[in-house]
Amino acid sequence: SVLLCCCLLPSFSQDTYDYLQRDIELAKRFNIRFGAKLVRGAYMEQERERAGSIGYADPVHDDYAATTHCYNACMDLVMREVAERGAGLMIASHNEETVRTATLWSVTLCLSPGHSLPPVLLCLSLSCLLCYCLFVRTFMLCPVT
């Protein structure tokens, strides 16, 4: 199958988890290998201002705790796809707890049968282009086993 690597998931948005579930189901239906970059999102204030200026509901979670809950739920969902179907996941975070959780998940998956390379790329710096290139190279060259 082909890697779908066009999904950027900003966890500050209230509808991100629903979109993620839909995208994963579409990938399954069309036998496409799913890939995503998960971010907390740096544009929360701009999204709030934009919503207010054009008169639609605020799309941003109410607080940091809700954003963190969404981020962790999305990470859990995609990590399960990594384990089950060989999905690709790029974690873009400076948050210590997020990095710890992603690392533990990644190590667990790497020790699972059928995984020879780390299935998750942790993007810990602002070098997103470099991380993206590594992500694409890793998952395009490593067939699902």
N, C-alpha and C positions, 0 to 999 in steps of 0.2 A: 504494500500500500504506500501511498504518498504521504509525506509529512505535511501537515497543515500547520504552518508557523506564522500565523497572522493575527493571533489573538492576544491583545494586550488587555489585562484585567485590572482596572483600577478599583481596589477594594473600598474606597471611600464612597462609591456609588451604591445606592440602595438596591439597584436591580442587577448588580454584577453576578451574584450567585445564580440567579434565574437564567441569565444569558449564558453563563458557563455550563449549566446543566443542558440547556438547549444545544449549545455548540458541540458538547460531547456526544449527545444523542445523534446529532447530524453526522458527526464523524463516524460513529458506529454504523449508522444506516448506510452510508456511502463507502464504507470500508477505507476510511482515510485515517492515517495516523495523526492523532491530535497533538498539538503543541501550543504552549502558552507561556507568556511572561506575566508574572504576578507582581503587581506593585501596590503600595499603599495609596499612592497618588499625591502629587505635589500641587494639584490645581483645584483643591477643594474650594478655596475662597473665590476663584474665578468662576467656577461652576455655580456657586451660590449667587454671585452678582449677576451672572448671565440669566439665571432662572428668574431672579427678581426683575430684571430689566425687560424681559419679554413676556413676563406674566405666567410662567408655569411653576409647578410645585418644585420645591427644593429637592434635588436628586441626591443630596449628600447625607450620609448617616448623621445622626444627632450629635454623636460624640466619638472620642477616640476609642472607647471601649467597644462600641458598636462596629467601628471600622476594623478593629483588631479581631473581633469575632468573625466578621465577614472574611477577612484575610485568611484566618486559620481554617475556616470552613472550606474556602476555595482551595487552599493548599491541600487539605485533606482529600477533597474530591479528586483533584488532579493527581495527587500521589497514588490514589487507588487506581487511576487509569494508567499510571506509570507501571504499577505492579501487575495489572491485569492485561494491558494491551500494548505496553511499551511506549506510552505517550512521552512527550518531551516537556519538561518544565524548567523554566528559568525563574529563580527566586531573586528579585531585585529588592534588597533590603539592607538597611543599616541597623535594624532592630536586633539586639542581642538575642532575645528570646526566639524570634523568628528564625534567626540563623541556627540557633541550637536545635530547634524543632526540625527544621529542614535537614540539617546534618544527620540527626538521629534517624529520620525517615530514610534518607538516602543510604546510610550505612546498612540499615535493616534490609532495604531492597537490594543492595549490592550483594548481600550475603544470601539472598534468595536464589533458588535454582533458576537458571536462564538469564541472569544479569551478570555480565562480565565487566561492564563499565558503569561508573556512577550515572544514574539516570537523571539526576537533577544538577543543574548548573547554578551555583550560588554566585550572584553578581553583587559583590560587596563594595564596589566603587562606582564612580561615575563613568567608567569606561564601558558604557552600554553597547557601543558599536563593537568593541572587542568581544564582549560577552555574547552578543548576538551572533557574530561570526563563528565563535567557538561552538555555540549551541547548534547552529545549522550544520557546521562541519561534523560535529559529533553525531548528531542524530540522522544525518543524511548518509553517513558512511557506516553506521552501525545498524545492521538489520535486526528486526525484532526476532528474538530467539524463543 
